[in-house]
Amino acid sequence: MLCFRVARNGGHLTTAGVPDFGVLHTILSWVRRPDDESNATPELTLHVGGSVGKEYREHLTWCDVHILAGDVLTVEVREDLEAEAPKGRHLDKEAGLDEVSRLRLQKTRLEKLLAEVNEELRECSGA
């Protein structure tokens, strides 16, 4: 099994891997937005995760940590290691649904989003 062994400043964080078919990723993110607390304190995070199962609907998380400027991150791509169990896993709401049920769920989400957009438009035009 292909694994990612991830370390920060020489200390082990996790060894992640998925058997056979799936997705495995390591994402380093820096975020600074003008309109929230990240303006003064940018977010710097490392996420190690993936997905498995039919249509890759089961999402796995091995690591979600804050990183500091100056940290040294190492990702080794190895085939000779055993993966650790993920620390978190969740299924998409659509997992296991037939096509009609999946479309109904999508329609409900879109109707809710449209209602929120309409409310924001009303608030903007009323100001």
N, C-alpha and C positions, 0 to 999 in steps of 0.2 A: 504494500500500500504506500502510495506517495504521501509524505507528511511534511508539514512546515513546523520546524522547531524554532520558536521565537524567544529571544532574550532581550533584556534591557540592561544596559550597563554591566553586561556579563552575567546577570542573574536570570535564571530560567523563568519564563512566563508561562509557556504552554507548548505542547506538541499536539498539533491538530492534524486530522486526516479523515478522509471518507473512503469507505470501501467501494470498489467497483466503479459505480457511476455517481456523479454528483458535481458539486461546485465547492471549491475551497478558495478562500480569499483572505488577504491581509491588507487592511486599509489604514493608512495614516492620513489623518485629516487635520487641517488647520482652518478654523472658522472665526471670522471677525465681522460682525454685522453692525451697522450704524445705530440701530434702534433697540438694542437690548444690552444686557450686562456684558455680552462678549465684546462690546465696543471698548471697554476699559480693560477687560481680561479675556483675550482671545482663547478659544477652546482648541486644545491640541490633544488629540486622542488617537489611540491605536485600537483597532477592532480586528479580531481574528474570528472568522466564521465560515459558514458554508450552508449548503442545502443538499438534501437527499430525498429519495422517495419518488413515487410516480409524479412526473411533471415538476419535481424538485420543490414540493410544497412544504416539506418539513425543514425549518430553518434552525441552524445550530450556531451556538456562540461558545467559543472557548475563552475569549479574552476581550474585555472592554476596559481599557485603562487610560488615565490621563497621563500625558507625556509632558516633560519640561524641556525647554530649550537647553541644548547641550547633551541630552540623553543620546546614547548610542544604541541603536536598534539593530538586531541581527536576525535575519530570516534564513535558515538553512533549509534547503529543499532536499529531502532524504527519502530513500526507499527502504532503508534498513531499520526503521523505528516502528514502534507501536504507538498509535495515537492515544492520547488521554481521552477520557469521556468528556463530552462537552458540558460546560457549566450551565447552559441553558438551551432549551429547544421549544419550539412552538410550531403549530400547524397553521397554514393559511386558513382563513375562514372558508375558502372555496375548496379545500381538500376533500375529496370524496363525494363532491356534489355532482349530480348529473347536469347536463348542459342547460336545461330549463331552470333548475334551481340556481345555478351559477349566474345566469343572466338576470334572474329576479333579484339576487343579492346585489349585483352590479347596478341594476336600475335603482334600488333603494339607496345605495350609496350616492349615486348621481343626483337623485331627487333631494337628498339631504344637502349636498354641496350646492345645488342650485338655490335652495331655500336660504342658505347662508349668504350666497352672493347677492340674492335679491334683497336681503336685510341690510347688507352693507351698502348697496346702492341707495336704498331708502334713507339710510342714515346720512350718506354723503349729499344727497339732493335736498335733504331737510335742513342741512347746516347753513 
